[in-house]
């Protein structure tokens, strides 16, 4: 279970506190168990600073706290603060990354669920798609529907998400695909051949919808599997 520790303190030396955190990151390289750290300053009280540190589990947090560098940094932290910092230990009971969930829904409904019209609900009205294998220019929502609709009709692809990472308004995925060339595609008569491949895609989310996407997938490998391109 993911574990989060909240460190609450007061200090007039925020810059020194930031430098101290840099020191801790460098000193514990290769041994720390923390996966994410945020230092935030209260907008209504500049001396009120909160640090939020995430760990894979409580046990990993305890391992981290027993590092000699952690003890040293804590003593230096206390020296910078107005009084003893307070600690709140939290077991995470829900961690819903909404942009990741939105992108997963896109793959589940639009591609694997064969519901191309679902993009109207999941994507912004001014959506832009960048996919050099389909168009040399960015496509709007209608253009993306038409181009991807042809691809989906021809191959009925099934996509799997091998990894998905989110940061800020961006969601990046590594994917695998498989399908069968059962209908004409770009003038290529159906070959009834199976195709497989891999790719990457990045999505930018805004206001709860997908606003933009960038795709890079192995179309060349797919055409070789169809016998259209020489494999030499």
RATAGI-V495777 format. One record per residue. N is the residue number from 1. SS is DSSP state (hx for helix, st for strand, lp for the rest). PHI is phi in radians with two decimals (none if undefined). PSI is psi in radians with two decimals (999 if undefined). Layout:
# RATAGI-V495777
N,SS,PHI,PSI + N,SS,PHI,PSI
This chain:
# RATAGI-V495777
1,lp,none,2.27 + 2,lp,-1.05,2.44 + 3,st,-2.16,2.41 + 4,st,-2.21,2.35 + 5,st,-2.01,2.25 + 6,st,-1.89,2.13 + 7,st,-1.93,2.06 + 8,st,-1.96,2.20 + 9,st,-2.60,2.96 + 10,st,-2.13,2.32 + 11,lp,-2.72,2.59 + 12,lp,-1.68,0.01 + 13,lp,-2.04,1.10 + 14,hx,-1.15,-0.69 + 15,hx,-1.10,-0.72 + 16,hx,-1.14,-0.61 + 17,hx,-1.13,-0.72 + 18,hx,-1.09,-0.74 + 19,hx,-1.11,-0.62 + 20,hx,-1.14,-0.69 + 21,hx,-1.16,-0.66 + 22,hx,-1.05,-0.71 + 23,hx,-1.08,-0.76 + 24,hx,-1.12,-0.74 + 25,hx,-1.04,-0.78 + 26,hx,-1.23,-0.73 + 27,hx,-1.19,-0.49 + 28,lp,-1.78,0.17 + 29,lp,-0.97,2.28 + 30,lp,1.52,-0.14 + 31,lp,-2.31,-0.38 + 32,lp,-1.20,2.66 + 33,lp,-1.90,-0.11 + 34,st,-1.16,2.46 + 35,st,-1.91,-0.31 + 36,st,-2.75,2.34 + 37,st,-2.39,2.32 + 38,st,-2.22,2.28 + 39,st,-1.97,2.16 + 40,st,-2.24,2.53 + 41,st,-1.96,2.36 + 42,st,-1.12,2.18 + 43,lp,-1.15,-0.51 + 44,lp,-1.65,-0.10 + 45,st,-2.67,1.67 + 46,st,-1.09,-0.32 + 47,st,-1.52,-0.13 + 48,st,-1.63,1.99 + 49,st,-2.16,2.42 + 50,st,-2.21,2.31 + 51,st,-1.97,2.33 + 52,st,-2.07,2.12 + 53,st,-2.11,2.30 + 54,st,-1.89,2.46 + 55,st,-2.30,2.74 + 56,lp,-1.10,-0.50 + 57,lp,-2.84,2.95 + 58,hx,-1.08,-0.70 + 59,hx,-1.09,-0.70 + 60,hx,-1.17,-0.60 + 61,hx,-1.13,-0.68 + 62,hx,-1.17,-0.67 + 63,hx,-1.04,-0.73 + 64,hx,-1.14,-0.69 + 65,hx,-1.19,-0.37 + 66,lp,-1.53,-0.03 + 67,lp,-1.19,2.40 + 68,hx,-1.06,-0.56 + 69,hx,-1.17,-0.61 + 70,hx,-1.12,-0.74 + 71,hx,-1.11,-0.74 + 72,hx,-1.11,-0.80 + 73,hx,-1.11,-0.65 + 74,hx,-1.11,-0.75 + 75,hx,-1.11,-0.64 + 76,hx,-1.24,-0.56 + 77,hx,-1.11,-0.80 + 78,hx,-1.02,-0.67 + 79,hx,-1.13,-0.47 + 80,hx,-1.49,-0.29 + 81,lp,-1.70,2.78 + 82,lp,-1.59,1.46 + 83,lp,1.73,3.06 + 84,lp,-1.31,2.29 + 85,lp,-1.12,2.65 + 86,st,-1.82,2.59 + 87,st,-2.10,2.40 + 88,st,-2.18,2.15 + 89,st,-1.75,2.20 + 90,st,-2.24,2.23 + 91,st,-1.54,2.16 + 92,lp,-1.31,2.11 + 93,lp,-1.78,-0.27 + 94,lp,-2.68,2.26 + 95,lp,-2.39,1.56 + 96,lp,-1.85,1.88 + 97,lp,-1.57,1.78 + 98,hx,-1.15,-0.64 + 99,hx,-1.17,-0.68 + 100,hx,-1.10,-0.73 + 101,hx,-1.11,-0.65 + 102,hx,-1.10,-0.79 + 103,hx,-1.16,-0.71 + 104,hx,-1.06,-0.70 + 105,hx,-1.11,-0.65 + 106,hx,-1.02,-0.83 + 107,hx,-1.17,-0.73 + 108,hx,-1.14,-0.77 + 109,hx,-1.54,-0.89 + 110,hx,-1.27,-0.87 + 111,hx,-1.60,-1.08 + 112,lp,-1.25,-0.50 + 113,lp,-1.55,-0.06 + 114,lp,1.01,0.58 + 115,lp,-1.96,1.38 + 116,hx,-1.10,-0.49 + 117,hx,-1.25,-0.25 + 118,hx,-1.14,-0.30 + 119,hx,-1.08,-0.44 + 120,hx,-1.10,-0.54 + 121,hx,-1.53,-0.60 + 122,hx,-1.59,-0.39 + 123,st,-1.95,2.62 + 124,st,-1.20,2.73 + 125,st,-1.08,-0.56 + 126,st,-1.75,0.49 + 127,st,-0.93,2.48 + 128,st,-2.25,2.35 + 129,st,-2.11,2.33 + 130,st,-2.00,1.95 + 131,lp,-2.58,1.69 + 132,lp,-1.09,-0.33 + 133,lp,-1.31,-0.36 + 134,lp,-1.87,-0.59 + 135,lp,-2.76,2.47 + 136,lp,-1.35,-0.23 + 137,lp,-2.03,2.67 + 138,lp,-1.02,2.45 + 139,st,-1.78,2.47 + 140,lp,-1.42,-3.08 + 141,hx,-1.08,-0.77 + 142,hx,-1.18,-0.73 + 143,hx,-1.10,-0.70 + 144,hx,-1.13,-0.68 + 145,hx,-1.08,-0.77 + 146,hx,-1.16,-0.84 + 147,hx,-1.16,-0.78 + 148,hx,-1.27,-0.53 + 149,hx,-1.09,-0.71 + 150,hx,-1.10,-0.75 + 151,hx,-1.11,-0.75 + 152,hx,-1.19,-0.67 + 153,hx,-1.14,-0.66 + 154,hx,-1.30,-0.59 + 155,hx,-2.09,-0.28 + 156,lp,0.76,0.99 + 157,lp,-1.20,2.65 + 158,st,-2.06,2.12 + 159,st,-1.86,2.49 + 160,st,-2.11,2.45 + 161,st,-1.63,1.94 + 162,st,-1.37,-0.54 + 163,st,-2.78,2.64 + 164,st,-2.55,2.21 + 165,st,-2.27,2.37 + 166,st,-2.16,2.43 + 167,st,-2.62,2.16 + 168,lp,1.07,-2.26 + 169,lp,-1.65,0.15 + 170,st,-1.88,2.48 + 171,st,-2.24,2.17 + 172,st,-1.98,2.39 + 173,st,-2.26,2.52 + 174,st,-1.83,2.30 + 175,st,-2.35,2.77 + 176,st,-2.15,2.61 + 177,st,-2.40,2.67 + 178,st,-2.57,2.60 + 179,st,-2.94,-3.06 + 180,st,-2.33,2.32 + 181,lp,-1.38,1.49 + 182,lp,-1.79,-0.12 + 183,lp,-2.44,2.87 + 184,lp,-1.04,2.46 + 185,st,-2.39,2.01 + 186,lp,0.90,0.79 + 187,lp,1.43,-0.03 + 188,st,-1.60,2.00 + 189,lp,-1.03,2.64 + 190,lp,-0.98,2.30 + 191,lp,-1.84,-0.24 + 192,lp,1.06,0.40 + 193,lp,-1.58,2.55 + 194,st,-1.40,2.49 + 195,st,-2.27,2.58 + 196,st,-2.44,2.79 + 197,st,-3.12,-3.08 + 198,st,-2.32,2.96 + 199,st,-3.03,3.13 + 200,st,-2.35,2.64 + 201,st,-2.54,2.53 + 202,st,-2.17,2.33 + 203,st,-2.08,2.41 + 204,st,-1.88,2.19 + 205,st,-1.88,2.53 + 206,st,-2.65,2.31 + 207,lp,0.96,0.65 + 208,lp,1.39,0.18 + 209,st,-2.35,2.86 + 210,st,-1.42,2.11 + 211,st,-1.72,-0.47 + 212,st,-2.81,2.64 + 213,st,-2.56,2.65 + 214,st,-2.24,2.24 + 215,st,-2.13,2.48 + 216,st,-2.54,1.80 + 217,st,-2.33,2.84 + 218,lp,-1.45,1.29 + 219,hx,-1.20,-0.65 + 220,hx,-1.03,-0.79 + 221,hx,-1.07,-0.67 + 222,hx,-1.14,-0.77 + 223,hx,-1.13,-0.59 + 224,hx,-1.14,-0.69 + 225,hx,-1.16,-0.46 + 226,lp,-1.43,-0.15 + 227,lp,1.46,0.21 + 228,lp,-1.42,-0.63 + 229,lp,-1.90,2.55 + 230,lp,-1.17,2.34 + 231,lp,-1.48,-0.07 + 232,lp,-1.23,999
